[in-house]
Amino acid sequence: MEESNQVTFSCLANDFVPNIFEFKWLKNGKVVKNASLEFTTPSTAVSSDDGTRFSAASFLTLPKETLVDDTRMTCEFSLQRGAKKQQVESVLEYRTRECSTQEGFDMKIIPPSWEDLLLKRNGEVRCEVTFPKAA
C-alpha cells in the first residue's frame, strides 16, 4: 500500500437546530483559506419527538509537508439562532507518529474510503499485522 502525502481532518456536528450553520477551519489560529481543500456535507434531517434535528460534517485535507508536530488544528462550528451566533470549537494537535513494531513485525493502518464515509455513511479502520516468517 502506498503511503498518502495528505492528512484529512474531520469535524462532525450532530443534533443541532436550526439548519443555519457554518464550519470554519483554523491552522495555528489562522483561517485555512484554500476552499478546494475543504468539503462540507449537506445537512441531514432526523425527526424526533421534540422536532427535527440536523447533522453535518466537514472534512479538510492538507498536504503532509504543511504540517509539523504540534500544529494546532481547530474546527469551529457556528450556529445562527436569530440575531445571535453560537460557536463551538474542537481543537487538536497534530503529531506524526509511525506505528512502532518489534521483532520484525509489520503493521499497517488502512483508513476507510471516502465512498464508505460519505455515501454509505459507514467507515472501517483496519489494522493489518504481518508476523515474521519462522526460519
C-alpha positions in Angstrom: 0.0 0.0 0.0 1.3 3.4 -1.0 1.6 6.0 1.8 -0.5 9.1 1.4 1.1 12.5 1.2 -2.1 14.1 2.6 -3.7 14.3 6.0 -7.5 14.6 6.4 -9.2 16.1 9.4 -12.9 15.6 10.1 -15.4 17.6 12.2 -18.9 16.3 13.0 -21.9 18.2 14.3 -24.9 16.3 15.5 -28.3 17.0 16.8 -28.5 20.8 16.1 -31.2 23.3 15.2 -31.8 25.4 13.3 -30.4 24.3 9.9 -28.3 27.5 9.5 -24.7 26.6 10.2 -21.1 27.1 9.2 -17.8 25.2 9.6 -14.5 27.1 9.7 -11.0 25.5 9.9 -8.0 27.2 11.5 -4.4 26.1 11.5 -2.4 27.6 14.4 -5.1 30.2 14.9 -5.3 31.3 11.3 -8.2 30.6 8.9 -7.4 28.0 6.3 -8.3 29.9 3.1 -7.9 27.3 0.3 -11.6 26.2 -0.1 -10.6 23.5 -2.5 -9.2 21.5 0.4 -12.4 21.6 2.4 -15.6 19.6 1.9 -18.8 20.1 3.9 -21.6 17.6 3.7 -25.2 18.8 3.2 -27.1 18.6 6.5 -29.2 15.5 7.2 -32.5 15.9 9.0 -33.7 13.4 11.6 -37.2 13.6 13.1 -37.6 13.1 16.8 -40.3 13.6 19.5 -39.1 17.2 20.1 -38.9 18.2 16.4 -36.4 17.9 13.5 -32.7 17.9 14.3 -29.8 18.2 11.9 -26.3 16.7 11.4 -23.5 17.7 9.1 -19.7 17.1 8.7 -16.7 19.0 7.4 -13.5 17.5 6.1 -10.2 19.3 5.5 -7.3 17.7 3.6 -3.9 19.2 3.8 -0.5 18.2 2.3 1.6 16.4 4.9 4.5 18.7 4.3 2.5 21.7 5.5 2.1 20.1 8.9 4.7 19.7 11.6 4.4 18.2 15.1 2.2 20.2 17.4 0.4 22.0 14.6 -2.9 23.2 16.2 -5.9 22.4 14.0 -9.2 23.9 15.1 -12.7 23.2 13.7 -15.2 26.0 14.5 -18.9 25.1 14.2 -21.2 28.1 14.2 -24.9 28.0 14.5 -27.2 31.0 13.8 -30.0 31.4 16.3 -31.9 34.6 15.4 -29.6 37.6 15.9 -27.2 35.5 18.0 -24.5 33.3 16.7 -23.4 30.3 18.8 -19.9 28.8 18.3 -18.3 25.6 19.4 -14.6 24.8 18.8 -12.8 21.5 18.6 -9.0 21.7 18.8 -6.4 19.0 18.3 -2.6 19.0 18.0 -1.2 17.1 15.0 1.7 14.8 15.6 3.4 12.5 13.2 3.7 9.0 14.7 4.7 5.9 12.9 3.4 2.6 14.1 6.2 1.1 16.1 6.9 -2.6 15.6 9.1 -5.0 17.3 10.9 -8.2 16.3 10.3 -7.6 12.6 6.5 -7.3 12.8 5.0 -5.1 10.1 1.8 -3.1 10.9 -0.3 -1.0 8.5 -3.3 1.2 9.4 -5.8 1.2 6.5 -8.3 4.1 6.6 -11.9 3.9 5.3 -12.6 5.1 1.8 -14.3 8.4 1.0 -17.1 6.4 -0.7 -17.7 4.5 2.5 -17.7 7.6 4.7 -19.7 10.0 2.5 -22.1 7.8 0.5 -22.5 4.7 2.7 -22.1 6.7 5.9 -20.1 3.9 7.4 -16.3 3.6 7.7 -13.9 0.9 8.9 -10.4 1.4 10.0 -8.3 -1.7 9.7 -5.0 -2.7 11.3 -3.0 -5.3 9.4 -0.2 -7.0 11.2 2.3 -9.3 9.4 4.3 -11.6 11.5 7.9 -12.6 10.6 8.3 -15.9 9.0 9.9 -18.7 11.1 13.4 -19.6 9.9 
